[in-house]
Amino acid sequence: MVSDGRISGVIDWNEAHVGPLIREVAFAAWEFAHGDAMELDRDRFALFIDAYRSEASHLPDWEFDLVHGAARIGLRDNIRYAVRCGASMEHDYQLRQLDALERLRCDLPDGPTA
C-alpha cells in the first residue's frame, strides 16, 4: 500500500488478519534477527525495533514495551500454524523453533525496550 508516495503498509494475503501492529513488528524483528539455528541476535533485534520505532510515529511508545512478549507470541503462533497445516513436531526445523521459544523467555524478558 502506498500513501503520499511512500510505502505505508504491506498485506501478506496468505496470513492476512486484523490484529495489533506491534505483534507484526515484533515477529518481523524475530525473523530478521535469528540465524539458521534459531538463536536470537539481540543486537539485530534491537536494531530492527529501533529503526521501526524511529519511523512509526503512529504507534505510541507504550506499545513498544510489548514487543518482547509479542515476539514470543508470534513464534508460538507460527509453530501452532505449522502443526495445524500438518508439520511434524519431530522435524528438525520444528524442534529448533520449540527450543527457540523456550530461549526467548530469557533472551527477551518482558518490559520496556528502550
C-alpha positions, 0 to 999 in steps of 0.5 A: 500500500502506498500513501503520499508516495511512500510505502505505508503498509504491506498485506501478506494475503496468505496470513492476512488478519486484523490484529495489533501492529506491534505483534507484526513488528515484533515477529518481523524483528524475530525473523530478521534477527535469528540465524539458521539455528534459531538463536536470537541476535539481540543486537539485530533485534534491537536494531530492527525495533529501533529503526521501526520505532524511529519511523512509526510515529503512529504507534505510541511508545507504550506499545513498544514495551510489548514487543518482547512478549509479542515476539514470543507470541508470534513464534508460538503462533507460527509453530501452532500454524505449522502443526495445524497445516500438518508439520511434524513436531519431530522435524528438525526445523520444528524442534529448533523453533520449540527450543527457540521459544523456550530461549526467548523467555530469557533472551527477551524478558518482558518490559520496556525496550528502550 
